[in-house]
């Protein structure tokens, strides 16, 4: 597929790296010559220097022959104009735009079904939803929705005292109540993938991904870690920017929320926008301020400023002062690797959260859901099965008949409103939402081919 990516920032570079490895013809446009040079040295791609919304630059980049345009520059306006130019002048079939300002999403002429934007991605909304899930399930490292939330894939760190820690995976079903089922989809041990077999023993500090009905998530989590954390009630958010403000707005009707913002003017604007939250003017790394606001009685501290260093330091300080759980927004992957699992419980990467949503729209065949996991090393994919026994490689076949690559597992499938956990005798039917975990991204092409031949990914 010939793909045109506008913007060579962190998200654009991540998209280019992911798609370039899948035998696509990639061209990246940006105004920063040095950034393009660095990207071209790492990837087999073509680069064009120029303003992404100009027709002459798009023409030079090959927009006339492109099958897909991905606009992820730092400017919403540039992304919108580029999509309009690509549609009306170059007839580019598909156009995906990243829009940071959520108000644009509410204007049908800009991001509606009849607009120049085929699909709009809002990092603000995606990160807020991601953090909300982490607050909802204390102890979870990631919570991913499939089939419109009917099934969830949850990552937890196995700790001493968990009922299943030190035991084989096959014993999981013996611990669960009748009618409750789950599947361990993947295990990462010291950063390396371990394919889960029935005889695999779960060890302390393993990062375990399991799939279950959302109603049973807490029950399954209790088998891997002591559920001694009370449900969150008090949340403190550092940073009143777009993400911090949106997160507070989403949480304030269910939790007691405090927002700490350094800028007095911005704090005033945030206070006017929120109804049930307390907005404080101050430095999120001010020890006296945190003590006065009872950080030791706060259930979750979310560092959501625009500065990685401020997020890391304030989250570490909050943890040291007694906060039960701290979450930090970190843009640089190297920083996230250093701090997560230590004094900071969870490091959230906006780029990886956004990347998964983009891939669901732009990857060939368009899977229903794509989640980038373990800093991009693995992916969780939801594919909707189409066709019949004559046209599909998977319809009418049991799971143990599928020729999956070695590092790929099926966690389960959603049929109607019911999650069917993957067992060898489960037979795939048309319309099933199949949930796969790919621990080696080199296997993506094989997995895609299995579901694409004679079928259509939704």
C-alpha positions as CSV (number, residue, x, y, z in Angstrom):
1,X,0.0,0.0,0.0
2,X,1.2,3.5,-0.8
3,X,0.9,5.6,2.3
4,X,1.6,9.3,2.8
5,X,2.4,10.4,6.4
6,X,2.3,14.1,7.2
7,X,4.4,14.9,10.3
8,X,7.6,13.3,11.5
9,X,7.1,13.9,15.2
10,X,6.9,11.0,17.7
11,X,3.5,9.7,16.5
12,X,4.3,10.1,12.8
13,X,7.7,8.4,13.3
14,X,6.0,5.6,15.2
15,X,3.4,5.1,12.5
16,X,6.1,5.1,9.8
17,X,8.2,2.5,11.7
18,X,5.3,0.2,12.2
19,X,4.0,0.4,8.7
20,X,7.4,0.4,6.9
21,X,8.1,-3.1,8.4
22,X,4.9,-4.4,6.8
23,X,5.9,-4.0,3.2
24,X,4.3,-0.6,2.5
25,X,5.5,2.2,0.3
26,X,5.9,5.1,2.8
27,X,6.5,8.8,2.2
28,X,6.9,11.2,5.2
29,X,6.4,15.0,4.9
30,X,7.7,17.5,7.4
31,X,9.3,20.9,7.6
32,X,12.2,19.7,9.8
33,X,15.1,18.6,7.6
34,X,17.1,17.1,10.4
35,X,14.2,15.0,11.7
36,X,13.5,13.6,8.3
37,X,17.2,12.8,7.7
38,X,17.3,10.9,11.0
39,X,14.1,9.0,10.1
40,X,15.3,8.1,6.7
41,X,18.5,6.7,8.1
42,X,16.5,4.3,10.3
43,X,13.7,3.3,7.9
44,X,13.4,2.4,4.2
45,X,11.1,5.3,3.4
46,X,11.0,8.4,1.2
47,X,10.9,11.9,2.7
48,X,9.8,15.3,1.4
49,X,10.6,18.6,3.1
50,X,7.8,21.2,3.1
51,X,4.5,22.4,4.6
52,X,2.1,19.4,4.6
53,X,-1.0,21.3,3.6
54,X,0.3,22.9,0.4
55,X,-0.9,21.3,-2.8
56,X,2.6,21.5,-4.4
57,X,4.2,19.7,-1.5
58,X,1.5,17.0,-1.5
59,X,1.9,16.6,-5.2
60,X,5.7,16.2,-4.8
61,X,5.1,13.6,-2.1
62,X,2.9,11.5,-4.5
63,X,-0.6,12.3,-3.1
64,X,-2.1,11.6,-6.5
65,X,-1.1,7.9,-6.3
66,X,-1.4,7.5,-2.5
67,X,-4.0,5.1,-1.2
68,X,-4.0,6.5,2.3
69,X,-3.0,9.9,3.9
70,X,-2.2,10.1,7.6
71,X,-2.1,13.7,8.9
72,X,-0.4,13.7,12.3
73,X,1.4,17.1,12.3
74,X,1.4,19.2,15.5
75,X,-1.3,21.5,14.0
76,X,-4.9,20.5,13.8
77,X,-5.6,23.1,11.2
78,X,-2.8,21.8,9.0
79,X,-4.1,18.3,9.3
80,X,-7.7,19.3,8.4
81,X,-6.6,21.4,5.4
82,X,-4.3,18.6,4.2
83,X,-7.2,16.2,4.2
84,X,-9.4,18.6,2.3
85,X,-6.7,19.1,-0.4
86,X,-6.0,15.4,-0.6
87,X,-9.7,14.7,-1.1
88,X,-10.7,17.4,-3.6
89,X,-7.5,17.8,-5.6
90,X,-5.8,14.4,-5.5
91,X,-8.8,12.1,-4.8
92,X,-6.9,10.2,-2.1
93,X,-9.3,7.4,-1.1
94,X,-8.7,7.4,2.7
95,X,-7.6,10.3,4.9
96,X,-6.9,10.0,8.7
97,X,-6.3,13.0,10.8
98,X,-5.1,13.5,14.4
99,X,-7.1,16.3,16.1
100,X,-5.9,17.4,19.5
101,X,-8.7,19.9,20.0
102,X,-11.7,17.8,20.8
103,X,-14.1,20.6,19.8
104,X,-13.3,19.9,16.1
105,X,-14.7,16.4,16.6
106,X,-18.1,18.0,17.3
107,X,-18.3,19.8,13.9
108,X,-19.7,17.5,11.3
109,X,-18.3,19.5,8.4
110,X,-14.8,19.0,9.7
111,X,-14.8,15.5,11.1
112,X,-18.2,14.0,10.3
113,X,-19.0,11.1,7.9
114,X,-19.3,13.5,4.9
115,X,-16.2,15.5,5.7
116,X,-12.8,15.3,4.1
117,X,-11.5,13.4,7.2
118,X,-12.3,9.7,6.8
119,X,-11.3,9.0,10.4
120,X,-10.4,11.4,13.2
121,X,-8.2,10.5,16.2
122,X,-8.2,12.5,19.4
123,X,-5.2,11.8,21.6
124,X,-6.9,13.7,24.5
125,X,-9.9,11.4,24.5
126,X,-7.8,8.2,24.1
127,X,-5.5,9.0,26.9
128,X,-8.4,10.0,29.2
129,X,-10.2,6.8,28.5
130,X,-6.9,4.8,29.1
131,X,-6.3,6.5,32.5
132,X,-9.9,6.1,33.5
133,X,-9.7,2.4,33.1
134,X,-6.6,2.3,35.2
135,X,-8.3,4.2,38.0
136,X,-11.4,1.9,37.7
137,X,-9.3,-1.3,38.3
138,X,-6.7,-0.7,41.0
139,X,-3.6,-2.9,40.3
140,X,-4.1,-3.1,36.6
141,X,-1.2,-2.0,34.3
142,X,-3.4,-1.8,31.2
143,X,-7.1,-2.3,30.5
144,X,-8.1,-2.7,26.9
145,X,-11.7,-2.9,25.5
146,X,-12.8,-5.3,22.7
147,X,-16.1,-5.7,21.0
148,X,-17.4,-2.4,22.4
149,X,-16.4,-3.3,25.9
150,X,-18.0,-6.8,26.0
151,X,-14.5,-8.3,26.7
152,X,-11.4,-6.8,28.3
153,X,-7.7,-7.6,28.1
154,X,-6.1,-6.7,31.4
155,X,-2.4,-6.6,32.3
156,X,-1.4,-7.1,36.0
157,X,1.9,-7.7,37.7
158,X,2.0,-11.0,39.7
159,X,2.9,-10.3,43.4
160,X,3.7,-12.6,46.3
161,X,0.5,-13.8,47.9
162,X,-1.5,-14.1,44.7
163,X,-3.4,-17.4,44.7
164,X,-2.1,-18.4,41.3
165,X,1.5,-17.2,41.7
166,X,3.8,-20.2,41.8
167,X,1.2,-22.5,40.1
168,X,0.5,-23.7,36.6
169,X,-1.9,-21.7,34.4
170,X,-4.1,-24.8,34.1
171,X,-5.1,-24.3,37.7
172,X,-6.8,-20.9,37.0
173,X,-10.2,-22.5,36.1
174,X,-10.1,-24.5,39.4
175,X,-9.9,-21.2,41.4
176,X,-12.7,-19.4,39.5
177,X,-16.4,-19.6,40.5
178,X,-18.8,-21.5,38.2
179,X,-19.7,-19.5,35.2
180,X,-16.5,-17.4,35.4
181,X,-13.9,-18.1,32.7
182,X,-10.7,-16.4,31.7
183,X,-7.7,-17.0,29.5
184,X,-4.0,-16.0,30.1
185,X,-3.2,-14.5,26.7
186,X,0.5,-13.7,27.2
187,X,3.2,-13.4,29.9
188,X,6.2,-11.1,29.9
189,X,9.0,-12.1,32.3
190,X,11.9,-9.7,32.8
191,X,10.8,-7.9,29.6
192,X,10.8,-11.0,27.5
193,X,7.7,-12.8,26.1
194,X,6.8,-16.2,27.5
195,X,4.1,-18.1,25.5
196,X,1.5,-19.3,28.0
197,X,1.0,-23.0,28.0
198,X,-1.2,-25.0,30.4
199,X,1.9,-26.1,32.3
200,X,3.5,-22.6,32.5
201,X,4.1,-21.5,36.1
202,X,3.4,-17.9,36.9
203,X,6.2,-16.3,38.8
204,X,6.5,-13.2,41.0
205,X,6.9,-10.0,38.9
206,X,5.5,-11.6,35.8
207,X,3.5,-9.2,33.7
208,X,0.4,-11.3,32.9
209,X,-2.2,-10.4,30.2
210,X,-5.6,-12.1,30.7
211,X,-8.8,-11.9,28.8
212,X,-12.2,-12.0,30.5
213,X,-15.7,-10.7,30.5
214,X,-15.6,-7.2,32.0
215,X,-17.9,-8.3,34.8
216,X,-15.3,-10.8,36.0
217,X,-12.1,-8.7,35.7
218,X,-11.7,-8.1,39.5
219,X,-12.4,-11.8,40.3
220,X,-9.6,-12.9,38.0
221,X,-7.2,-10.1,39.2
222,X,-7.5,-11.5,42.7
223,X,-5.9,-14.8,41.6
224,X,-2.7,-13.0,40.5
225,X,-2.4,-10.4,43.2
226,X,-3.8,-9.6,46.7
227,X,-6.8,-7.4,46.3
228,X,-6.0,-5.2,49.3
229,X,-6.5,-1.9,47.5
230,X,-9.8,-0.2,48.2
231,X,-11.7,1.2,45.2
232,X,-10.4,4.7,44.4
233,X,-12.4,7.6,45.7
234,X,-9.9,10.5,45.8
235,X,-7.9,11.5,42.7
236,X,-5.4,14.3,42.3
237,X,-4.4,15.5,38.8
238,X,-1.3,17.5,38.2
239,X,-1.6,19.7,35.2
240,X,-4.6,21.6,33.8
241,X,-3.8,21.3,30.1
242,X,-6.0,19.6,27.6
243,X,-5.5,16.1,29.0
244,X,-5.6,17.1,32.6
245,X,-8.8,19.1,32.2
246,X,-10.5,16.5,30.1
247,X,-9.6,13.8,32.7
248,X,-11.0,15.9,35.5
249,X,-14.2,16.6,33.6
250,X,-14.7,12.9,33.0
251,X,-14.0,11.8,36.6
252,X,-15.5,14.6,38.7
253,X,-19.0,13.1,38.9
254,X,-17.7,9.7,40.2
255,X,-14.6,10.7,42.3
256,X,-13.4,13.5,44.5
257,X,-11.1,15.3,42.2
258,X,-8.4,17.9,42.8
259,X,-6.5,19.6,40.0
260,X,-3.1,21.3,40.6
261,X,-2.1,23.9,38.0
262,X,0.9,26.3,38.1
263,X,-0.5,29.0,35.9
264,X,-3.1,31.1,37.7
265,X,-4.9,32.1,34.5
266,X,-5.1,28.6,33.3
267,X,-6.3,27.4,36.7
268,X,-9.1,30.0,36.6
269,X,-10.2,28.7,33.1
270,X,-10.1,25.1,34.4
271,X,-12.2,26.0,37.5
272,X,-14.8,27.7,35.3
273,X,-15.0,24.6,33.1
274,X,-15.4,22.1,35.9
275,X,-18.4,21.7,38.2
276,X,-17.4,19.4,41.0
277,X,-13.6,19.6,41.1
278,X,-11.3,21.6,43.4
279,X,-8.7,23.6,41.4
280,X,-5.5,24.6,43.1
281,X,-2.8,27.1,42.0
282,X,0.7,25.8,42.7
283,X,3.6,23.6,41.8
284,X,2.8,19.9,41.6
285,X,6.3,19.1,43.0
286,X,5.8,21.4,46.0
287,X,6.1,19.1,49.0
288,X,4.2,21.5,51.3
289,X,1.3,21.8,48.9
290,X,1.0,18.0,48.6
291,X,1.1,17.6,52.4
292,X,-1.5,20.3,52.9
293,X,-3.8,18.6,50.4
294,X,-3.4,15.2,52.2
295,X,-1.5,13.4,49.5
296,X,-1.1,10.4,51.9
297,X,-4.9,10.0,51.8
298,X,-5.2,10.3,48.0
299,X,-5.9,7.0,46.2
300,X,-4.5,7.9,42.7
301,X,-2.1,10.7,41.7
302,X,-2.1,11.4,37.9
303,X,0.8,13.5,36.6
304,X,-0.6,15.0,33.4
305,X,1.6,18.1,32.7
306,X,3.3,18.7,29.3
307,X,6.8,18.1,30.8
308,X,8.1,14.6,31.3
309,X,10.5,15.6,34.0
310,X,7.9,17.4,36.1
311,X,5.6,14.4,35.8
312,X,8.2,11.9,36.9
313,X,9.5,14.0,39.8
314,X,6.1,14.9,41.1
315,X,4.8,11.3,40.8
316,X,7.8,10.0,42.7
317,X,7.3,12.6,45.4
318,X,3.6,11.8,45.7
319,X,4.5,8.1,46.1
320,X,7.1,8.8,48.7
321,X,4.7,10.9,50.7
322,X,2.2,8.1,50.9
323,X,-0.1,8.2,47.8
324,X,-1.4,4.7,47.2
325,X,-1.0,4.7,43.4
326,X,0.7,7.1,40.9
327,X,0.3,7.4,37.2
328,X,2.6,9.5,35.0
329,X,2.2,10.8,31.5
330,X,5.6,10.2,29.8
331,X,6.3,11.0,26.1
332,X,9.9,9.7,25.9
333,X,9.9,5.8,25.7
334,X,13.3,5.7,27.3
335,X,12.0,7.5,30.4
336,X,9.0,5.2,30.7
337,X,11.2,2.1,30.7
338,X,13.3,3.5,33.5
339,X,10.6,4.5,35.9
340,X,7.7,2.2,35.4
341,X,7.4,-0.6,38.0
342,X,9.6,1.3,40.5
343,X,8.4,4.4,42.4
344,X,6.0,5.1,39.5
345,X,3.3,2.4,39.2
346,X,2.3,3.1,35.6
347,X,3.9,5.2,32.8
348,X,1.4,6.2,30.1
349,X,2.7,7.0,26.6
350,X,0.3,9.2,24.6
351,X,2.2,8.2,21.4
352,X,1.6,4.5,21.9
353,X,-2.1,5.0,22.9
354,X,-2.6,7.1,19.8
355,X,-0.6,4.7,17.6
356,X,-3.0,1.8,18.3
357,X,-6.0,3.8,17.4
358,X,-4.3,5.0,14.2
359,X,-3.3,1.5,13.2
360,X,-6.9,0.3,13.5
361,X,-7.8,2.8,10.7
362,X,-4.8,2.6,8.5
363,X,-3.4,-0.9,8.6
364,X,-4.3,-2.8,5.4
365,X,-7.6,-4.6,6.0
366,X,-8.4,-2.3,9.0
367,X,-8.8,-4.5,12.0
368,X,-11.6,-3.4,14.4
369,X,-9.1,-2.8,17.3
370,X,-5.3,-2.6,17.5
371,X,-3.5,-2.0,20.8
372,X,0.2,-1.4,20.9
373,X,1.7,-3.2,24.0
374,X,5.0,-3.4,25.8
375,X,6.3,-0.1,24.3
376,X,5.4,-1.4,20.8
377,X,6.9,-4.8,21.0
378,X,3.6,-6.6,20.8
379,X,0.0,-6.0,19.7
380,X,-3.5,-7.1,20.7
381,X,-5.8,-7.2,17.7
382,X,-9.5,-7.7,17.2
383,X,-10.6,-9.1,13.9
384,X,-14.2,-9.5,12.8
385,X,-14.8,-12.7,10.7
386,X,-16.6,-12.3,7.4
387,X,-17.5,-14.8,4.7
388,X,-18.6,-18.4,4.9
389,X,-17.0,-21.9,4.7
390,X,-16.2,-21.5,1.0
391,X,-14.7,-18.0,1.1
392,X,-13.0,-17.9,4.5
393,X,-10.0,-19.7,5.9
394,X,-11.3,-19.6,9.4
395,X,-15.1,-20.0,9.3
396,X,-16.2,-23.5,10.4
397,X,-12.8,-24.4,11.8
398,X,-12.0,-25.0,15.4
399,X,-9.2,-23.0,17.1
400,X,-6.8,-25.9,17.2
401,X,-7.1,-26.3,13.4
402,X,-5.9,-22.7,12.7
403,X,-2.2,-22.5,11.6
404,X,-1.2,-19.6,13.8
405,X,2.5,-18.4,14.0
406,X,4.4,-19.6,17.1
407,X,4.3,-16.3,19.0
408,X,0.6,-15.6,18.3
409,X,-2.3,-16.8,20.6
410,X,-6.0,-16.4,20.5
411,X,-7.5,-15.2,23.8
412,X,-11.1,-15.7,22.9
413,X,-13.9,-14.5,20.7
414,X,-17.0,-12.5,21.2
415,X,-20.2,-13.9,19.7
416,X,-23.2,-11.7,20.1
417,X,-23.1,-10.5,23.8
418,X,-21.1,-13.5,25.0
419,X,-17.3,-13.9,25.4
420,X,-16.1,-17.4,24.5
421,X,-12.7,-18.1,26.0
422,X,-10.4,-19.8,23.6
423,X,-10.5,-23.6,24.0
424,X,-9.3,-26.0,21.4
425,X,-12.8,-27.1,20.4
426,X,-14.3,-23.7,19.9
427,X,-15.5,-23.3,16.3
428,X,-15.3,-19.9,14.5
429,X,-18.5,-18.6,13.0
430,X,-19.2,-15.6,10.7
431,X,-19.5,-12.3,12.7
432,X,-17.3,-13.5,15.5
433,X,-14.9,-10.9,17.0
434,X,-11.6,-12.8,17.4
435,X,-9.1,-11.4,19.9
436,X,-5.5,-12.2,19.1
437,X,-2.3,-11.4,21.0
438,X,0.8,-11.1,18.7
439,X,4.0,-11.1,20.7
440,X,6.3,-10.9,17.7
441,X,5.3,-8.2,15.3
442,X,7.1,-9.9,12.4
443,X,4.1,-12.4,12.5
444,X,1.5,-9.7,11.7
445,X,1.6,-10.3,8.0
446,X,0.9,-14.0,8.5
447,X,-1.9,-13.3,10.9
448,X,-3.4,-10.7,8.6
449,X,-3.4,-13.1,5.6
450,X,-5.1,-15.8,7.6
451,X,-8.1,-13.5,8.2
452,X,-8.1,-11.5,5.0
453,X,-8.2,-14.3,2.5
454,X,-11.8,-14.7,1.5
455,X,-12.8,-12.5,4.3
456,X,-12.9,-8.8,5.2
457,X,-11.4,-7.3,8.3
458,X,-13.9,-4.7,9.7
